[in-house]
Amino acid sequence: VWIFGYGSLVWRPGFEFTSRKVGFIRGYSRRFWQGDTFHRGSEKMPGRVVTLLEDCGASTWGVAYEVRGEQIAASLQYLNVREAVLGGYDTKLVTFYPQEKDAEEPILALVYIATPQNPSYLGPASEEDIAAQIIVSSGCAGHNIEYLLRLADFMRYFCPQAEDKHLFSIEEALISILPCLYYTEESLEET
């Protein structure tokens, strides 16, 4: 079984796997439209994490993990808790295209996608509003800023040929806000 990750699974799968491949799926765009009140946020300050939106002309880059034997049940059980415990997620079978030039045929992979029926689904917002929400959110897995920057770094280093305008626009908005926060905090300490 292959499992496709497009968010934090690209750097922290949390389950044992036999192999991994960087590549993409077609027909979906990655969006920071899913709220997170546990891993990267709280009930009072939900973080923003990614989900997929059907988009026939788009591609989403990520990592596919191959799980075999006993790894299959353990990984699916883990992901059902991590990704789908609250409900409002669809599990779909997608065609994954490995990045490797000499790669074999495309691979069928499972992917978890938060839907608008998910209780934590936030939906669209401007890149600036999403960045502002990310800056103030933190959960048990760490600060929401780390999530955004790790995902941007993954894209930059493992998929430099790919474009993810939504992701990089949010990163740019976040970076433009951060110096203001730093200056404000220093000013408060001086007074």
SVG drawing of the C-alpha trace seen along z (x, -y; Angstrom):
<svg xmlns="http://www.w3.org/2000/svg" viewBox="-20 -53 37 62">
<polyline fill="none" stroke="black" stroke-width="0.4" points="0.0,0.0 1.2,-3.5 0.2,-6.6 0.5,-10.1 1.4,-12.9 1.2,-16.6 1.4,-18.4 3.3,-17.4 3.6,-13.8 6.3,-15.0 8.7,-15.5 7.1,-13.5 5.1,-10.5 4.9,-9.0 4.7,-5.4 7.1,-2.8 7.5,-2.5 9.5,-0.4 10.3,-3.2 9.4,-6.7 9.3,-8.7 8.9,-12.4 6.4,-13.2 3.0,-14.6 -0.7,-13.9 -2.9,-15.7 -6.3,-17.3 -5.8,-18.8 -4.5,-22.1 -3.0,-22.3 -4.8,-25.0 -4.3,-26.2 -8.1,-25.8 -8.2,-23.3 -8.3,-24.4 -6.2,-22.6 -7.1,-22.8 -4.6,-20.2 -1.3,-19.7 -0.7,-23.3 -3.4,-25.3 -5.8,-25.3 -9.6,-25.7 -9.1,-29.4 -6.5,-29.9 -6.9,-27.3 -3.9,-26.9 -4.1,-26.5 -2.9,-23.3 -3.3,-22.1 -6.0,-20.1 -6.6,-19.4 -9.1,-21.1 -10.2,-19.4 -8.7,-21.5 -8.5,-19.7 -5.6,-21.7 -3.4,-21.6 -0.8,-19.3 0.2,-18.8 3.7,-17.7 4.5,-15.5 5.8,-12.2 4.4,-8.7 5.3,-6.1 5.2,-2.4 4.0,-0.2 4.1,3.6 3.0,6.5 2.5,5.5 3.2,1.9 -0.1,1.6 -2.5,2.1 -0.3,0.1 0.1,-2.9 -3.6,-3.0 -4.7,-2.8 -2.2,-5.6 -3.4,-7.8 -7.1,-7.2 -6.4,-8.7 -4.0,-11.4 -5.9,-12.5 -9.5,-11.5 -10.4,-11.2 -12.9,-14.0 -14.5,-12.9 -15.0,-15.1 -12.1,-13.5 -12.3,-11.6 -9.8,-8.8 -9.3,-8.7 -7.2,-6.6 -5.1,-8.9 -2.5,-8.4 1.0,-9.3 3.7,-10.2 7.2,-9.8 9.8,-12.5 12.5,-10.1 13.3,-10.3 13.7,-6.5 10.6,-5.8 8.3,-3.0 4.6,-3.5 2.5,-5.8 1.5,-4.4 -2.0,-4.2 -1.8,-5.8 -4.2,-6.6 -4.7,-10.2 -6.6,-11.8 -8.5,-15.0 -10.4,-17.3 -13.8,-18.2 -16.0,-21.3 -18.0,-18.9 -15.0,-18.5 -15.8,-20.3 -12.5,-22.2 -12.7,-23.2 -12.1,-27.0 -12.2,-27.5 -10.7,-30.3 -9.1,-33.5 -6.6,-35.9 -2.9,-34.9 -2.4,-37.8 -5.2,-36.6 -3.9,-33.0 -0.4,-34.2 -1.7,-36.3 -3.6,-33.3 -0.5,-31.0 1.7,-33.5 -0.4,-33.4 -1.2,-29.6 0.6,-26.8 -0.3,-23.3 1.1,-20.1 3.2,-19.4 4.7,-22.9 4.1,-26.4 2.1,-26.8 4.9,-28.9 7.1,-25.8 4.5,-23.8 4.3,-26.5 8.1,-26.9 8.9,-23.2 6.3,-22.7 7.8,-25.6 11.3,-24.2 10.2,-20.8 8.9,-22.3 12.0,-24.5 14.5,-21.7 12.8,-18.6 10.6,-20.0 12.3,-23.2 10.7,-22.9 7.2,-22.9 5.1,-25.9 2.9,-26.3 1.8,-30.0 -0.6,-29.7 2.0,-28.2 4.8,-30.7 2.4,-33.7 1.5,-32.8 5.2,-32.4 5.9,-35.8 3.0,-37.4 4.3,-35.8 7.8,-37.0 6.5,-40.6 4.6,-40.5 7.3,-39.0 9.7,-42.0 6.7,-44.1 6.1,-41.6 9.8,-41.5 10.0,-45.3 6.8,-45.6 8.1,-43.0 11.4,-44.8 9.7,-48.1 7.5,-46.7 10.5,-45.3 12.2,-48.7 9.2,-50.5"/>
</svg>
